[in-house]
Each structure stands twice: as structure tokens, then as C-alpha cells.
Amino acid sequence: KNGLNFVMQFSVPVFSLAADQSKGAVTAAPLDWKIINEAGKFVLTATNTGTQRAQVADFELLDAKGKILHQQSGLFGYVLAGATRSWSLTLTAANVAAATAIQGRINGEAVRQNLRVETGAR
């Protein structure tokens, strides 16, 4: 037998809604955002305190005047209901100290939320 064989694997997220929810009921989930210092590296953490999944996309970290300190375009991932998700970021200590808010798209809806910064190393 001649030729090449390829095996491909795909991951497709599948979500369900409660019986009393319509598709249009999926809105921006309440996320608790913070940046923490883990061994000298900065990690953005989102905790989903809601009952629905949160799709995170096109986010920006902002300072108190609304200046963009860091930007990430495209799909960043999902934070499931009751779960926490973390992402490593390449940021300067000055940008982390200045960060006060995050804005982006949660489940396709534009949002701006407060951001906490934990300065002590973990």
C-alpha cells in the first residue's frame, strides 16, 4: 500500500441550556477577573460565578484613563460555569500595576469589567 495516511482529531465544544432557557438567553456571564504574579510571570485569571459558560474573545486590559495596556484579538477560550480559567500573559510590571479594567466580548456581547491585581508573588 503506497501513500500517506493522516489521522486528524477535532475538539468541538457542545453546550446545553436548561429547559427553561432559550438560545437568546445566553448573555455575558459574570466573570471575576484578576492578574496574579506566579513565580515572576503574570497570569490573567477569570472565575465564572454564573450558571452559564462564558466564551472570551477580543479582550483588552485598560488603565484608569481607558488606555489599552495589552490586547488579545480572536477567541481566547471558554470559562465554564462555576470554574476558573487562567492564561499566561507577557506584560511589564508597570502595565500590571496600572491595569484597572478588562473589556472584550463575552458570549459575543461587548463588556467592560473591573480587574483586580494581586501584587505579591504566589
N, C-alpha and C positions, 0 to 999 in steps of 0.2 A: 504494500500500500504506500503510495507516494503522496507527498504534500505535508502541509502543516495543519495541526489541529489546535484550536483555541478553545479555552474554557473561560466563559465570562460570567461574572456574578454581579447582580444588581441588588441594591437595597432600596426599597420603595416604602416610604412612611405611609402607614394606614392609620387613620384616626376615626373614632366613632363618637357620636354625640348621644347624650341621654335622650330617652324617648320624648321628653317634653321640650327639647331644643330643636330649633330649625337651623338649617345651614347658615342663614344670615345672622344667627345669634352668636357666632364665633367672632368676638371682638378682641381688642387689645387686652391681654391678660395682665393682672397687676404683678409687676416684677420688682424685686428689691435688688438694686444694683450696688456693687461696691468694688473698689480696687484694693487688693491686698498685696503686700510685699512678701513673697515666698523665696527665701534664700537669695535676696538681691534681684529677683525677677518679678515684674509686675503682672498680676493676674486679674482679669476682669471676671467678676462672678455675678450671676443673676440667679435669684431664688424666686420661683414661681409660687406665689401664695394663693393663686386662684385655683379654679376647678377645671380649667381647660388648658390645652397645650399652647405654647407661645412660639411662633416662628419669628426669629430675629433676623432682620436684614437692614442693610444700608445705615449703619449706625455711625454716630459722631460723638466724640467726647468734647464737651464745651467748658469754657471757664465762665466766671460770673458775668462777664460782659457779652457772652454769646460767641466768643472767638472759638473757632474749631481748632482743637489741640491734636486730635487724631481722627482719622476717617477710615472706615472699612466698607467698601461697596459690595453689593451682592448678598447672597444668602449666607448667613453666619451660623445657622443651625436652629435647633429646637430646644426649648426648655419645657419639659413635661410638667403637668400639674403636680404640685407638691414636691418638686425636685429642684436641685441646684445644678447649674452648669457653669464651667469655668473655661476661659480662654487666655492663653499667654499673649501678652502684648509687648511690643517694643516701644517703650516710652522713656522719656527722660524723667528724672526725679522732679524737675521743675514743672513739667507738664502734669505729672500726677498730683503734685501739691496744689496746682491751680484748678484742677478738674472739679466741677460742681454739679454737672448735669450730663445726661446722655439723651440723645434724640435719634430717632430712626423709625423703622417700620416694624410693628408687632402685629402679626397676622394681617399684614397688608395695610394696617392703619397707622398713620403718622402719629408719633407720640414723643413727648419730652418728659423725662422723669429725673428726679434728684438722684445724685450719686454720692455715696459715702466713700471716703478714703481712709484706710487703716494704714497709718504710717509706720507702726512698729513691725519689725521683721517677725515672721512666724517660725 
